[in-house]
C-alpha cells in the first residue's frame, strides 16, 4: 500500500498536528508501510520521506496562529506529488484547512481519509457551512481525535466520525538515550507550547510571584506573545529556551520536577500531558474537558481551575513536594500513557485505509 499523508501546517513550526503526522508516518514506515508526507516546511524537510511544498504564512484560527500554505505554488506541488507518487490512499489531516489538504479534497485523485484535530470554534465552518459540508462529503472516511473534535465537526459538517485518540512513542519518552540527559539547578517547572493567549503561559508566569525563590521555570517554544511576556516578566528564575529538537524536549520533560499545561481553551486533546506522563514527570494542567480525556484528576495528574494563578501555584508546590500521593500519580500516569502508543494508532489507521480501498 502506498500512503500519502498531507499536513496543512508547516513542519518547520512546532505543533500538535505536525507532531502527530510525523510520529504516525514514522510508526507506519517502521512497520513496512510506504508512507510519504506532503507538507509546507519553511526550511529543510525533517525527514527524507517528507516532500516539502514550500514556505508557510501565518493564519489566525481558533485563537491560534496556524502556519499554512494557501499559495498557488504549494497547490501545484501538491498535485504534482500526488501524480508522481501514485498513492493508493491519501490521509488528510485537517482536510478543510486552506492549502494542500483542501486541494487534495477538491481534486480527489484517490480514496481519502480525513482526520479532524480542532476543537473550539472555526470561523470558516460557521460562515461557509454549505460549502464546507459539500467538501467534507468528498471524504471516504472521517476520523476525529477526540469527542470534542468530533462534536465540532459533526455540528458544522454533519456526517459520522470514528474517534481515534492521538498517540505517542511511549518508549522514546520512557527510556531515552542517556547521553541526552539534562541536569537542573533546583526545583524546575517546564512549560512547552506556542506563546499565544489560549496556551495560558501568562497564567503560569503570574503564579511565579506566589512560589518560593528557588523555583525556576523553563519556557519552551516561542510565538507572537514572546516579547511582550518577556518584558512583563523580567525574572532571573525564568529561562526562555525557544524552539528545541525532539531529543531535548524529552530530556527536559524527564529532568523537570513538574510539567505545566495552563491552557485556557480551544484544546481537542492533551497529547503533551501523555508525553510528560510517559516520561514519569508530575503533570499540573488546566481543568479542561480535553485534558480530562487524557489524565484523570487526582489519579494521573493534578487539574487546577482554568486561569486561576493562585490555584496553579498551590498545585505546583504540591507536585514539587513529591509526596507519596504525587508518586502514585506518576506511576498511574505512566500506566495510563502506555495505552496511547503510536503502534496501536497506526494499526487502527491501516485498518481504515484497507476499509476505504475495499
N, C-alpha and C positions, 0 to 999 in steps of 0.2 A: 504494500500500500504506500502510495506517495502522498504525503500530507503537507499542505501549505497552511501555515499558521500566520495570520496577519494581525499585527498590533498597530492601532492608530496613533499611539503615543511614542515619542522618541525614546529609543533605548539608551540615548546619551543622558537622559534625565532619570533620576531615581523615582520610582513609583510602584505602587502595589500591582497594577495591571502588568507593567513591564516585567516585574519580578516573577509573576505567575507564568507569563508567556515563556520566558527563558527557562524557568525551572521545569515546566511541563515538557517543553521541547527537549531539554537535556535528558529527562527521565525516559521519554519515548525513544530517543536515539540510543540510549544505553540498552534498551530492550530490543534494538534492531529495527525499529521503525524509521523509515526515511522521511524525516521532517525538515522542512526549510522554513525559516521565519522571515517574513517580509515586514519591514518597519522603517520609519524615519530613524536616523541615527545621530545627527549632529556631531560627526566625527567618525572615527573608525568603528566598524561593527564590532560588538563584544565577542562574537564567535565567528568562526569561518563559515558556519552554516546559516548566517544571517545575511539576507540581501538588503543592503541599505537603499532606501527610497528617497534620500535627500534630507535636508535640514527641516526643522520644525519652526512653528511660530506659536506664540502664547495665545491661548483662547480661554476666556473666562467661562467656567461651567461648574454648577453645583457648589459654589463657594470656594472653588479652587481654580488654578490656572493649569490648563492641560496643554502639553506641547504637541500640537497636531501638525499635519502636513496636507492642507487642502489645495495646494497649488497644482497647476496642470502638469508640471514636470513629474511630480510624485505619482500622479494618477497614471501617466503614460508608463512610468517604470513599473508600476503595479501590474498593468495589463501585459506588458512585455514579459515580466517574470512569470505570470500565470500561463502565458502562451509557451514560453521556453521550457518550463519545468514539467508541464503536462501532469498536473496534480490530479489525483483521484478524488480528493475531497479538500475543501477549504474550511478552515476553522477561523471564524471572525470573532475577535474579542472586541466588545463594544461595537457591534455591527453598524449602529446608526451614528457613530461619531464622524464628523466631517473628515474626509480624506480617504485613504486606501481601503478601509473596510466597507465604506459606503459605495465606493467604486466597484468593488468585487460583488457587492449585493446587487447593484444595478445591472451589471453585465452577466453575473451568474454563469461562469464557464463550466462549473461542475457542481455537484451537491454541496450545500452549505450548512454548517453547524455554527450557530451564533451563541456566544456567551455574554450575558449581561452582568456587569460588575457594579453598576452605580445604584446608590440608594439616595433618598432625599428628594431633590427636585431638578428636573431637566427642562429648561425653557423650550427647547425645540419640540419636546414631547407635548407640551401644552399648546403651543401656538401652531404647530404643524401637524396636529394629530391625524387628520385624514391621510396626509401624505406618508407620514412615518408608519402608520398602520399598514398601508399598502406595501411599503418597502419591507417591513418586518415579515409580511406574508410570503416573501420570496425565500425565507429560510426554510430548510427542510426539517430542522430540529432546533429547538430553543432551550438554552440552559441558563440558569441564574445561580450566582454564587451564594445566595442566602435567601431566606424568606422575604427580607426587606427589599432586596434587588428584584426578586420575582414579583413582589407586590407593586413596585413602581412600574415595572414593565407591563404587567397584566392590566393595571389600571389605565395606562396610556396607550398600549399597543394591542391589548387583547391577547388571545392565544394561550397555549399551555406551556409550562416550563418544568423541565427536570431541574431539581436543585442538587448541585454538586458543590460542596464546600471547597474553598481554596485549600491547597496543600503546601507542605514544606518538606525540605530534605532533612528529615529528623536526625539522621546520623551526622550530617555536617554540623549541626548545632550542638549535638550531644557529645561528639568526640572529634573536635577539630585538631589539626596538626599542632604539636606542642611548640613549634618554632614561631607560631603566631600569637603566643600568649602575651598579655599586657598587664603590667602591674599598676595599682592605684596608690595614691598618696594618702588615702584616708577614705572615709565613707563617701561613696560616689553614686549619684543618680544619673541615669542615662536616658536622654530623650533622642529620638530619631524620627524625623518627619519633616515634611515641607513647611517652611516658615510662612504660614498664612493663618488668618484668624481661626478657621474651623479646626485646625490641629491643636489649638489650646496651649501653645508654648508660653504665651503671656501669663496664663494662669500658673504654670509651673514656676516661672521666674518671679511672679508676685509672691509665691509661697516661700521663696528663699529667705526673705526677711524674718520669717517665723521659725526658721531652722537654726540649729547651733552653728557657730562659726567654722567648725571643722568639716562641715558637709560641702562637697563640691558637686557641680552639675556639668556633665558632658552634654553639649548640644551638637547633635549631628545634623548633616544636610544644610540646606540654605533655602532661600525663597524671597518673595517680594517684601516680607517684613523683617528681614535680617538686620539691615542697617538701623531701622527705627528701634528695634528691640535692643540692639547693642548700645545705642545711645541712651535709652531709657534705663538700662540695667548695666551700668558700668561697675562691675563687681569682679574682683580677682578670683572669686570662687567659681566663676563661670568660664568654661573652656569651650570656645567656638571651634568646632572641628571641621565644619564644611562637609563636602561630599567625601565618601570613603569607599574603598573597594570592599567586596563581599567578605573577604577574609578578615579585614579589620572590623567590620560590623560585628561579625560573630565573636571575635576576640573581645571586643568591648562589652558585648552582651554578657559574656561569661565573667568578665572581670568586675562589672558594676555590682554594687550592692542592691540596687533596685532599678528596674526598668519602668519608666513612667510614660503613660499614654493618656494625656489630659484632653483629648479631642472633645470638641463641643457639639458635633453632629455631622450628618452627611456621610456616615460610615456604613458600608454594607457588610463588612466582615473584618474581624480583628486579626489579620494574619500576623502582624508584628507581635501580638500577645502570644501566639503559638510559638513563634521563634524564640522569644525570651523564656517561655515555659520549657521548651525543649532544651535550652541552654542551662537550665537549672537556676534561673535568676528570679527572685521575687518580683511580682508584677503588681503595680498600682495603676489603675486605669479609671476613666470616667464610667459612670453607670449608664452606658448606652445599650440599647437593645442588641445592636450588632456585636458588642463585646460580650454580652451575656450568653450569646450563642456559643462563644468560644471558651470563656472562663466563668466558672461558677463562683459567685461571690462568697468569700469565706472558705472555699474549698480549694480552688486553684489560683485565686488572685484576690486582691482587695479592690473593690469598686467603690469609688467615692462620689458624692453628689456632683454632678457635672457643673464645672465652672466655679466651684467653691474652693478658694485658695486655702482657707483655714482648715477645711476638712482634708484637703490634699496634704498639707504639712503634717497633720496628725497621722495620716496613713503612711506617709514616707518614713516618719520617725519609728512607727511600729514595725515597718518592714525592715528597716536598717537594724533594729534591735535583734533580729534573727532569733526570736524566741522559739520554743518548741512548736508553737502553733504555726509560726511562719515556715518552719522547716517542713511541717506536714503539708502545707500548701504547696511548697516547692515540689515535694515528692508527688503529690496529686497532680500538679501541673505537668510534670514530666510524663506521667502516665496518660493524661488527657491529650497532650500534644502528639504522643505516639500514634494516636488514632487518626491523625490528619496527614499521613505520609503521601508524598507525591506519587509513589508507586501505585497505591490504590486508586488515586485520582486518574493517573494515566490509563490504567486498565478500564476504568469507567468510561473515559472518553473514547478509547479504542472500540469498546463495545458499541458506542453510539455511532461512530464512524461506519462500522460494519452495518449497523441498522439502516442508515440513510443510503448506503450503497446497495443494500438489498432491495 
